[in-house]
Amino acid sequence: MKETRIGPLRMQPGVELRHVLTLFFASFFGIATMSFINASQPYVLTEIIGIPFAEQGSLSGRLTIIQELALLAMLAPVGAISDKFGRKPVYATAFFIMGIAYFLYPMAGAIWMLVVFRLVFAVGVAGNAVMLPAVANDYPQEASRARMLAACFIFNGLGLVLILSVMRGLPVRFADLGIDPVTVGRYWLWTMTAVCFLAGTVVLIGLKPGAPRQLSRREPMLATFRVGLEAARNPRIALAYLAASVSRGDMAVLSTFFVLWLTQTGVEAGLTTGAASQKALTFYIVIQACALPAAVVMGWLLDRIDRVIGLAIAMAIAGLGYGSLWFVPDPLGPLMYGSAALIGVGEMSANLSATSLIGREAPERGRGA
């Protein structure tokens, strides 16, 4: 069977160019669709629900915790389901579910409705969060695995930068058309609904069906789930699980509290909620833009050093980035650009090193779990 190559990336037998391009397409929309709900939340809480500033931090924290707990409960089952039924239907369904959640979220009229819609969203996020690294580990040969993951994370970052660069200005543009603030918020999130449906449709059409070495004989879902649990007996895999949890928390903190903090700072400085959201998302985009070169460097480095050492380096960089925020006197001032850049490098390094370690140590059978 002919081997597919894309530059330095060498694929497993049976993986075609269209499968890889579809994965890159899904990667482009992955992080943007998962993180936008937190990035847009300050606007929803202020203009649609009417939550006072003093209560938004604690409410955002509760919503994030609820979503993350639901997400954690779903991760292993989603992986096991994909090991049994294939990556394609799970990956596509994840985008469709997130699209539905984005449609419902700005229709909420009370806090309990936000909670319910975030639980729906968590199901989609779980599918997206599991399928990207699973498919990215499935497709390449071992020698190309870290670089393949780096390529996917680069598309993650590009998508987040480009999509949010467009999305961040929409509330101001809608408002300039004379649309009321509540409807502005709904149009804003419904735009992301369309993005999710587009991504899900392409994945459903173009991704490779099935899971590696499981196309002819499907194992019971609990059996593949058990593989994931038993793999944690390997200390390196257990470390990778822990690092992946930390990296996930890193992303949740950035998209929830970083954007909320800067949005409230902007409103207190006299900006409208839409303009403040635009300013806050600008710094969030800087974080992701600076993460792109980090993916290239870390992908190259992780193919050449022990991946546990690479993980330690990545976590140290991430710690320095968050620590630098303590020394920024004005959250909307020029020094924030430097901290945002360092945070971006640390975030990407941590995510890539954790995922790469799992891909290196986990058995191919049950890798999704």
N, C-alpha and C positions, 0 to 999 in steps of 0.2 A: 504494500500500500504506500502510495506516494506521501512523503513527509511535507507538511506545510511549514514554510518558514516566512517570517516577517522580520526582515533585518536580522538582528542577532537572536530573535526569538524562534525556538524550535518547538513545534507542537507534537502532541501524541498522535499515533496513527488513528485515522478516522476523524480528526478535527480539521475542518475545512476553513478556508479563508473567511467565508461568510459567517461562520460561527464566531470566529475571533472578532470580526468587525462588529457583530451584534453585541458581543460582550463589551467592547469598547464604547459602543453607543449607550448601553445600559449603565456603564460606569460613569459616563458623562452626566447622566441625570440622577445618579444614585444619591450622593451626599446632598445635592441641592434640594431634592424632593423630601429627604428625611429631615433636614435641618430648618427648612423654611417655616415650619409651623411655630417653632420657638422664636425665629427671627421676626415673624409677623405678630406674635402674641402681645407685645406691648400695645400695639395699635388696637387689637381686638379687645383687650381688657379696658383700655381707656375710652375708646369711641363707641364700641358696640355694647359691652356689658356695663360700663360705667363704674369700674372699680377704682377707688381712691389710690393715689400713688403709694401711700404708706402701707397698703395691703397687697400691692401687686407682687412684691418680692416673695412673701410667704406663700401666696397663692400659686405663683409660678413654680416655686419649689415643690409644693404639694402635687401639682399637675405633672411635673417632671418625674417625681418619685413614683407616682402611680403608673405613669407610662413605662418607666424603666423596670419596675417590678413585673409588670405584665410582659414586657419585652424579655426579661430574663427567664420568665416561666415558659416563654414560647420558643426560645432559641433552639434548644435541643430537640424538641418535637418537630419544629420546622425542618431542621437538618435531617432528622430521621425520615420525615415524609419525603423529602427530596431524594434521599438515598433509595427510597422504595419506588416512587412514582416518577422520578426524574426532576432535573433542575428547571426545565422550561416552564411547566405549568405553575410551579411554586413562585418562580421569579416574576412571571407576568402577572399572576394574581396579586403579588405584593404591591406592584405599581397600581393596579386597579383599586385595591382597597385603600391605599393612601389617597388616591384621587377622590374616592367617595368621602373620605374623612375631611379632605379640604373643602369639599362642597358643603358638608354639614357644619363644620366648625364655626363659620361666621353667622350661622343661623341660630346659634345658641342664645337663649334668653335668660339663662341662669347658670350658676356655677356647676350644678349637678349635670347639666347638659354638656358642659365643657369636659367634665370627667368622662362621661360616656363616650363622647366623640374621640377623646384621647386614647381610650382603650381600643376603639376601632382602629385608630391610627397605629397603635402599638403592634397590632397584628401585621399590618403592612410593613412597618419598619423591621420587624423581626425577619420577615421573608427577604427583604432587601439586604439587611445586614449579614444574613447567613449566606445568601446565594452568591453575592459578589466574590468573597474570598473562596467559597467552595468551587465555583466555576473557574475562577482564576488559578486555582491550584490543580483542577482537573485537566485543563487544556495543555499546559506546557510540559516539556520534559524537565527532569530535575535540574539540569544545568542551567535552564532558563527561568526557573520558577521565581526567583527573587526579582529578576528584571521584568517578568510578566506582571507580577504584583505591582511593581513600581509603575509600569505603564498604565495599569488600571487606576492606580491612585492619582497618576498625573491627569487622566481623563476625569476622575472625580473632582480634582481641584480646578481644572479648566471649566468644567460644567458649573461648579459652584460660583466661580468668579464671573463667568459670562452670563449665566442665568440670573444671578442676583444683581449683576450690574444693570440688567434690564428691569428686573422686578422692583428694585429699590426706588426707582423714580416713578412708578405707576401711581401711587397714592396722590402725589402732587399733580400729576397730569390729569388724573380723574377729577380731582378737586377743581382744577383750572377750567374744566368743562361745566362747572356748576353743579356737580353731583354732590349730594349730601354725604357727610362723613361715614354714616353706617353703610350706605350703598357702596361707597368707595372701598371700604374694607371687604365687603362681599365680592365685589368685582376682582379685587386684588387676589384673594385666595382662590376664587374660581378660575382665575388664569392658571394657577398651579394645578388645579384639577385637570385642565386640558393638557398640560405638560405631562402629568402622570399617565393619562390615558394614551397619549402618543407613545411614551416609552414602553408601556406594557404591551401595546399592539406590536411594536417592532420586535420585542423580545419573544412574543408568542409566535411570530413568523420565522425569525431568523436564528434562534438559539438551537444548539445541538440537542436532540431529544435524548432522554435517559440519563443515567449516571454511569460512570466508568465501571466496567466489568460486572454490571448488574442488569444488562439489557435482556439477557436470556433467562435469568432466574431471579425473581424478586424475593428478597428475604422478608420475613415479618418485620414490621416497623419497630417493635420492641427489641428485636435482635440488633438492628443498626443503632438504636438508641443506646443499647448496652455497650456497644463498641466504643461510643464516645465517652461513657462513664469509665470503662475499664482503661481507656487510654490515659486517663488522669493519673494512673499509677506510675507512669513515666514522669519523673520529676521535671523534665524539660517541657513536657506537654502541660503539666500542672502549672508551671511558671507561665507558659504561653496563655493558658486560660485566664490566669490572674492578670497578666499584662493586658489582655484583650478587654477585660472588665474595666481596668484603669483607663485604657484608651477610650472606651465608650463613655465613661464618666467625664473624661476630658472634653469630648465633643458636646455632651449634654450641658456642661457648665458654660462652655463658650457660647453656644447658640441660645441658651436661656438667660443667664445672668449678665454676661458681657453685653449683649445687645440691649437688655432691659436697663442696665445701669447707664449706658450711653444715651439711650432714648430719653430716659427721665432727666438726665443732665441737660440734654438739648431743650426739652420743654421748659425746664426751670430757667434756662437762659433766654427764653422768649420765643423759641421756635414752635411752629405748629407740630402736632403729633406726626403728621405725614413727613414734614421736613426733618424732624428729629429722627424718625425711623430711617430716613434716607442717609443721614449723617452717620448713625450707628452702624448701618449696614456697610457703609464705606470702609470703616475700620475692620469689619468682619471680612470683607472682601480682600483687604490687605493681608490679613492672616492667611487666607487660602491662596492668594497669589504667591506669597513667599514660601508656601508649602510645596509648590511645584518643583523648583530646583532641588529641594530637599529630597523629594522622591527619587530623582535621578541619581543623586549622590548616594543615598542610602541603599538604593537597589544595586548599585555597583559595589558598594562596600559589603553588603550582606552576602553577596556571592563569593566573597574573598576572605571573610573572617568567620569565626564561630558566632552563630546567631544569638547566643546568650550574651556574649560580649557586646554585640551590636545592640541588643535590647537594653543593656545597662547604659550604653552611651546615649541612646535615644531618650530614655527616661531622665537622664541627667540634664539633657538639653531642654526637655519639657519643663522640668522643675525650675531651671533658670528663667525661662520665659515667663512663667506665672509669677515668680518672685520679683521680676523687674517691674510689675505693675505697682508695687509698693512705692516705687521711687518716681512715679509719674504724678506731678502736681495738678495738671489740668487734663481730665479724661478726654477732652476734645481738642487738646493742643498738639503741637508737632511731635512732642516726645512719645506720644502714644503710637506713632507710626513705627518707631524702633521696637517698642515692646510687642506690638502686633506682629512684626516680622519675626521676632525670636519665638513667639508663641506658635506661629505657623510652622516654623522649622521643627520645633519640638513635637507638635501635634502629628505631623506627617511621619516623622521618624518613629514615634511610638506606635502608631497604627501599622506601619509597614513592617517594622521589626517583629511585632507580636504575630501578625498574620503569617509572615515568612517562617517564623519558628514553628507554628502549627503545621504549615504545609510541609516543612522538612521532616518533622518527627511523626506526624499522624499517619496511620496506615491508610492506603487508598480506599480500602473497603470501610465504609462508614465515616469517611472524612467529613461529610456534611454534618453528621451528628456531633 
